Structures are given as structure tokens and as C-alpha cells.
Amino acid sequence: MGTKKKYLDWLFILPTDSLGGGAEQLQFNLVQHLISTRKTCHVIIITQKKRHTWAKLESDFLNITYIPVKNWYLGYLLLPCYILKLKFRYRIKKIFTSQTLINGLVGFLKKIRFIERNTTIITRESNTIYKLISGKKLKLYDLAYKLGYPHVNLIICQTDYMKKELIKSISKVLEHKNVITIPNPINIEENNQRSEEFKPETDKYIIAAGRLVHVKGFDVLIDAFKMIEQEIPDHKLIILGEGYLRNDLQEQINNYNLQDRIILHGFVNNVYPYFKNASLCVLSSRIEGFPNVLLQMMSQNERIVSTLSAGDIKDIEGIYTCETESKDLLAHNILNCLKDGSDHKRTLFDTYLSKRTVDSFIAEVESQISKPLRQ
């Protein structure tokens, strides 16, 4: 007789081991919380190991598998083999993914019975895909929705706006599915601890953070800073993150002759000391699902400026908001926010963030999947 399989409570699947994006940081926080409650977890990262961020979580309750390839599309194709290896050892109770192509693949694998029918698949939407991308890439994502999403048990959207747009875009696929809104959680206690690890050397600065890509709107932010740099001569602008637009953004900075005032700092493992010690934090994005970085900034700083790049941002009390793509409005809000007294905002922000705990996020997921799920 064969050895009886153990149960695996949760399987998480991620494109990379970077925590630079909101989806990756969310899953890291979820895994950290689950293993603290003695739930067994396994994480598959579909690219080779680059950082040691996940290593500190490995324990009797967590194993991590890296697929040893550089390109995550290749890792994506190899993923079924790694799921098969797990199936030989475990009965997988729940699978959680948060990238559309992976979501679709996992749903499709359940459709063809490669993943057992009693495994609950929970997917999360990272962005409003049909507004974010177009062309051939959108066709690929559209195929993932059509092939896989009908066989997913629970689809989590970050905002009601995202949920509305998703249902509108693929209404036939989602006609009989459980689509819910659960706001992104944040681990305030850990953020506060990490914010004390060091103090940035720069005395006065404005901070922004994110991948150096078009949707983050750093070109607009640089334009806005140029408009007001003479009014705030003692401040620098620091942008944390890496991406394919680094050279373009640096050229823009050079053209303005602001090399000493605008710093593309690159990727950092710990953003919280930068947020805490900044004169102001700014989000300049063109479009977001819901920006986790905004929550991180709110946990550390009382002066926040944000574009209305996602649903629900307009409802946050205490932050300065403006429309996307407007360097004039962004510059105006930065100046006004710098002048504003911020003592009262700590209470506003703490009250808002207290409703977004990791524990409440998982509790809501468990509550939803305990209901009869439509297949």
C-alpha cells in the first residue's frame, strides 16, 4: 500500500521572489500570517532565486520551490510539472494566485482535472487589465480569462470599481462566479519595526516608489518637480525602484539639469525608513488596481499626495489628490501639502489602516470559501 498523502493547507504561486510589487508583498504577508497560525504552506516561485526575502519564512510550516529559469514565461510553461510533484506528496486544500496568466493557467488545470476538483482556487486581480494593456498582450490575457476563470472558486478584486470593470469586460466568463471585493491588507506593526532599521542620509526630500514603467507616471512627477523646484530649493526628489524606463527618466532629469536634485535611487529592500523620514510621499501613477505603496506611505507619514489612479483613493481622508497625467495639479498639491500641518492626519490614517489587517483579509477569504461555491 502507498503512503497516505498529507494535506497542504495553502499553495501560493508567484512570478518572482521580488517584493517590489503590491501583489508579491500581499502574498508574503499572507504566508507570514498563515504559518504563524500553524497552517502548512508551500510557495512556488516560477523563476530562479534572486533575493533572500522569502528565506526568513522557511520553517516546518513553509517550503519554497524556485523554478530555475530566468524568464518567467518559461517558468509559467514548466509550472504544471512542479504542481504535479506536489500532488504526489500532498492533497492541496487551497491555491492562491495573483497574476492573471497564472490565475488562468491554474483554473485551466482544474478544468482538465490536473488539479483536483476539491482544491479551492482563489485568485486576486492585481489591476484593471482591460484598461492597463492592449494589443497582442491583451489577447493573451483575454485567453487566460476565458480558459481558466470559469473554473476558479473565488475571485478577489481590490476595489468595487475593479470588480465592476472586470465583470463588464468578461461578463460571460464570470456570469456564475463568486467575485468579491476585499481591500488590500497591511501589516502596520511590521512596517513600523522596519521603519526604524536606518535613517536615510538626505535631510529634506520628497519620496516616490515603484517600478520605473509608464503606468507609474514618474515622468509626470519629474515635470511637476521641475515646476516647483525653485520654491523648495532645500528639497530633493528621490524615486525608489527599477524598470525599463530608467534611461528615459534619467535623460529627462538631465535635460532639466536636475541631476543633483532628482535621484533615481534604484531598488531597495526596505522602503519604510525612506517613507517615514520624508517631508512628503507622493504617488504619481496613471492607473493602479489599488496601490499598496500608498498604504505603506500612510503607515509612516502624514503628508501624502496621490493621483486618482485607482478606485477608492478619493475616499481616503487626509491625503491630497488630483487627476492623473496633470503635472500642474500634481505640483500644486505637492506645494500645498508641504505647507499643511499634519498632526491631525495620523489619527485619520491609523483609523483607515486599522480596517485593513492581514487577519481580517484571511478571515474574509475563509468566510467566502466556506459558502457553497459555484462551479
C-alpha positions in Angstrom: 0.0 0.0 0.0 1.2 3.5 -0.8 1.9 6.2 1.8 -1.1 8.2 2.7 -0.8 11.8 1.4 -0.5 14.7 3.8 -2.7 17.7 3.5 -1.2 21.0 2.4 -3.3 23.9 3.6 -2.2 26.6 1.1 -0.2 26.7 -2.1 0.9 30.2 -3.3 2.3 30.8 -6.8 4.3 33.9 -7.7 6.2 35.1 -10.8 9.4 36.2 -8.9 10.8 36.4 -5.4 10.8 40.2 -5.6 8.6 42.1 -3.1 8.7 45.2 -5.2 5.1 44.9 -6.3 1.9 45.1 -4.3 0.8 41.6 -5.2 4.0 40.0 -4.1 4.1 41.9 -0.8 0.5 40.9 -0.2 1.2 37.2 -0.6 4.3 37.5 1.6 2.2 39.0 4.3 -0.5 36.3 3.9 2.1 33.5 4.1 3.8 35.0 7.1 0.4 35.2 8.9 -0.7 31.7 8.0 2.4 30.0 9.2 2.2 31.9 12.4 -1.1 30.2 12.9 0.5 26.8 12.1 -1.1 26.5 8.7 1.1 24.4 6.2 2.1 26.4 3.2 4.1 25.9 0.0 5.3 28.7 -2.3 6.2 28.1 -5.9 8.2 30.9 -7.5 8.3 30.4 -11.2 11.8 32.0 -11.7 15.2 31.4 -10.2 16.1 32.7 -6.8 17.5 36.2 -6.9 16.9 37.5 -3.4 16.7 36.1 0.1 13.5 37.8 1.1 11.4 34.6 1.4 14.2 32.6 3.1 13.4 34.0 6.6 10.0 32.5 6.5 11.1 28.9 5.7 10.1 26.6 8.6 8.3 23.4 9.4 5.2 25.1 8.1 6.6 26.5 4.9 8.6 25.1 2.0 9.6 27.2 -1.0 10.3 25.9 -4.5 12.1 28.0 -7.2 11.9 27.1 -10.9 15.5 27.6 -12.1 14.8 29.7 -15.1 15.3 33.5 -15.7 12.3 34.1 -17.9 9.0 33.8 -16.0 7.1 32.9 -19.2 9.3 29.7 -19.4 8.6 29.1 -15.7 5.0 29.5 -16.5 5.2 26.7 -19.0 7.0 24.5 -16.5 4.7 25.2 -13.6 2.3 22.2 -14.2 5.3 19.8 -13.7 6.0 21.4 -10.3 2.4 21.2 -9.3 2.4 17.6 -10.3 5.4 16.9 -8.0 3.4 18.4 -5.1 0.4 16.3 -5.9 2.5 13.2 -5.4 3.1 14.3 -1.8 0.1 16.3 -0.8 -3.6 16.8 -1.1 -3.7 20.6 -1.8 -6.6 22.3 0.0 -6.3 25.8 -1.4 -4.3 27.6 -4.1 -3.8 31.4 -4.1 -2.5 33.3 -7.1 -2.5 37.0 -8.0 -1.2 37.2 -11.6 -3.8 37.0 -14.4 -1.9 34.5 -16.6 -1.1 32.3 -13.6 -4.7 32.6 -12.4 -5.9 31.4 -15.8 -3.5 28.5 -16.0 -4.4 27.2 -12.6 -8.1 27.5 -13.4 -7.5 25.6 -16.7 -5.5 22.9 -14.9 -8.5 22.4 -12.6 -10.8 22.2 -15.7 -8.8 19.3 -17.1 -8.7 17.6 -13.7 -4.9 18.1 -13.4 -5.8 19.8 -10.2 -8.3 18.0 -8.0 -11.9 19.3 -8.0 -12.0 19.6 -4.3 -9.0 22.0 -4.3 -10.3 25.6 -3.8 -8.7 28.1 -6.2 -8.6 31.7 -5.0 -7.4 34.3 -7.4 -6.8 38.0 -6.9 -6.9 40.7 -9.6 -3.7 42.8 -9.5 -5.0 45.5 -11.8 -7.8 46.6 -14.2 -6.3 44.6 -17.0 -8.6 45.8 -19.8 -7.7 49.4 -19.1 -4.0 48.7 -18.5 -2.9 46.8 -21.6 -3.9 46.4 -25.2 -2.9 44.7 -28.5 -1.5 41.1 -28.6 -0.7 41.1 -24.9 -4.3 41.8 -24.1 -5.4 38.9 -26.3 -3.2 36.6 -24.3 -4.7 37.8 -21.1 -8.2 37.6 -22.5 -7.5 33.9 -23.4 -6.4 33.3 -19.8 -9.6 34.7 -18.5 -11.7 32.6 -20.9 -9.9 29.3 -20.4 -9.3 29.4 -16.7 -11.5 31.8 -14.8 -14.7 29.8 -15.2 -13.1 27.1 -13.0 -11.8 29.4 -10.3 -13.8 29.3 -7.0 -13.2 32.8 -5.7 -12.1 36.0 -7.5 -10.9 38.8 -5.3 -10.9 42.4 -6.5 -9.2 45.2 -4.6 -11.9 47.8 -5.1 -15.6 47.9 -6.2 -14.5 49.8 -9.3 -12.2 47.0 -10.2 -14.9 44.5 -9.7 -17.3 46.4 -11.8 -14.8 46.8 -14.6 -13.9 43.1 -14.5 -17.5 41.9 -14.7 -18.2 44.3 -17.5 -15.2 43.2 -19.5 -15.8 39.4 -19.2 -19.4 39.1 -18.2 -19.9 35.8 -20.0 -17.0 34.2 -18.2 -18.0 35.5 -14.8 -21.7 35.1 -15.1 -21.9 32.4 -12.4 -18.7 33.1 -10.4 -18.0 34.4 -7.0 -16.4 37.8 -7.5 -15.9 39.8 -4.3 -14.1 42.9 -3.1 -11.6 42.7 -0.3 -9.4 45.7 0.2 -5.6 45.2 0.4 -4.4 44.5 3.9 -1.3 46.0 5.6 0.9 44.8 8.4 1.3 48.0 10.4 3.3 46.5 13.2 6.0 45.1 10.9 6.1 48.3 8.8 6.7 50.3 12.0 9.5 48.0 13.1 11.2 48.1 9.7 11.0 51.9 9.6 13.5 52.1 12.5 16.2 50.0 10.8 18.1 53.0 9.5 17.7 56.7 8.7 18.4 58.0 5.1 21.3 60.4 4.9 19.4 63.1 2.9 17.8 65.7 5.3 14.9 67.0 3.2 13.4 65.1 0.4 10.1 64.1 -1.3 9.8 60.4 -1.9 8.1 58.2 -4.5 8.5 54.5 -5.1 7.5 51.9 -7.8 8.7 50.2 -10.9 10.1 52.6 -13.5 7.4 51.9 -16.0 4.9 54.1 -17.9 1.9 53.5 -15.6 3.7 54.8 -12.6 3.8 58.3 -14.0 7.3 59.3 -12.8 7.8 61.4 -16.0 4.8 63.5 -14.9 6.3 63.7 -11.3 9.6 64.9 -12.7 7.9 67.5 -14.8 5.9 68.6 -11.7 9.1 68.8 -9.5 10.7 71.0 -12.2 7.9 73.4 -12.0 8.3 74.0 -8.3 12.0 73.2 -7.6 12.9 76.8 -7.1 10.2 77.2 -4.5 11.6 74.3 -2.5 15.4 74.7 -3.0 16.2 72.7 0.1 14.4 69.6 -1.1 15.4 66.7 -3.3 13.1 64.2 -5.1 14.0 60.6 -4.5 12.4 57.8 -6.6 12.9 54.2 -5.4 12.6 51.4 -7.9 13.9 49.9 -11.1 12.5 49.4 -14.6 12.8 49.7 -18.3 12.3 53.5 -18.3 15.4 54.2 -16.1 17.4 55.6 -19.1 14.5 57.7 -20.4 13.8 59.2 -16.9 17.4 59.9 -16.3 17.6 61.7 -19.7 14.6 63.7 -18.7 16.3 64.7 -15.5 19.5 65.6 -17.3 17.6 67.8 -19.8 16.2 69.7 -16.8 19.8 69.9 -15.3 18.4 68.5 -12.1 20.9 65.6 -11.6 21.7 66.8 -8.1 18.0 67.3 -7.2 16.2 64.3 -8.6 17.7 60.9 -7.6 16.8 57.6 -9.2 17.8 55.6 -6.2 17.1 52.1 -7.6 15.6 49.1 -5.8 15.7 48.9 -2.0 14.7 46.1 0.3 13.3 48.3 2.9 11.2 51.4 1.8 9.8 52.3 5.2 12.7 54.4 6.6 12.5 56.5 3.4 8.8 57.0 3.8 9.0 57.8 7.5 11.7 60.4 7.2 10.4 62.2 4.0 8.9 65.6 4.0 6.2 64.2 1.8 5.3 61.0 0.0 3.8 61.1 -3.5 2.1 58.6 -5.8 2.0 59.7 -9.4 0.5 56.7 -11.1 -1.6 56.7 -14.2 -3.5 53.6 -13.3 -3.4 51.1 -10.4 -5.5 48.2 -9.1 -5.1 49.7 -5.6 -1.6 50.9 -4.8 -0.2 49.0 -1.7 2.6 51.6 -1.7 0.0 54.2 -0.8 -0.9 52.2 2.3 2.7 51.8 3.2 3.3 55.6 2.9 0.2 56.3 5.0 1.5 54.0 7.8 4.7 56.1 8.1 4.0 59.6 7.0 1.2 62.2 7.4 1.9 64.2 4.2 0.7 62.2 1.2 -0.1 63.3 -2.3 -1.7 60.9 -4.7 -3.2 60.8 -8.2 -6.7 59.4 -8.5 -5.3 56.3 -10.3 -7.5 53.7 -8.6 -11.0 53.3 -7.2 -11.4 54.3 -3.5 -8.4 56.7 -3.4 -10.8 59.7 -3.5 -12.5 58.4 -0.3 -9.4 58.5 1.9 -9.5 61.3 4.3 -6.3 63.4 4.8 -4.4 62.9 1.6 -4.1 65.4 -1.2 -5.5 64.0 -4.5 -5.5 65.2 -8.1 -6.3 63.8 -11.5 -3.8 61.7 -13.4 -1.5 63.0 -16.1 -1.5 66.6 -14.8 1.9 68.0 -13.9 0.3 71.3 -12.9 -2.2 69.8 -10.4 0.5 67.4 -9.0 2.9 70.3 -8.5 0.1 72.4 -6.9 -0.8 69.6 -4.5 2.8 68.9 -3.5 3.3 72.6 -2.5 0.1 72.8 -0.6 0.7 69.5 1.2 4.2 70.6 2.2 2.7 73.7 3.8 -0.1 71.8 5.5 0.0 71.0 9.2 -0.2 67.2 9.6 -0.8 66.5 13.2 -4.4 65.5 12.9 -3.8 63.1 10.0 -2.1 60.4 12.0 -5.4 59.6 13.7 -7.2 59.6 10.3 -4.7 57.4 8.7 -4.5 54.9 11.6 -8.2 54.6 11.7 -8.3 53.9 8.0 -5.5 51.4 8.1 -6.9 49.6 11.2 -9.6 48.1 9.0 -7.1 46.6 6.6 -5.4 43.9 8.6 -3.9 40.7 7.2 -6.0 38.7 9.8 -9.3 40.3 8.6 -8.3 39.7 4.9 -7.8 35.9 5.5 -10.9 35.7 7.7 -13.0 37.2 4.9 -11.5 34.8 2.4 -12.2 31.8 4.7 -15.8 33.1 5.2 -16.4 33.3 1.5 -15.0 29.9 0.6 -17.0 28.3 3.4 -20.1 29.2 1.5 -21.4 26.9 -1.3 -19.1 27.8 -4.3 -20.5 27.8 -7.8 -18.6 25.6 -10.2 
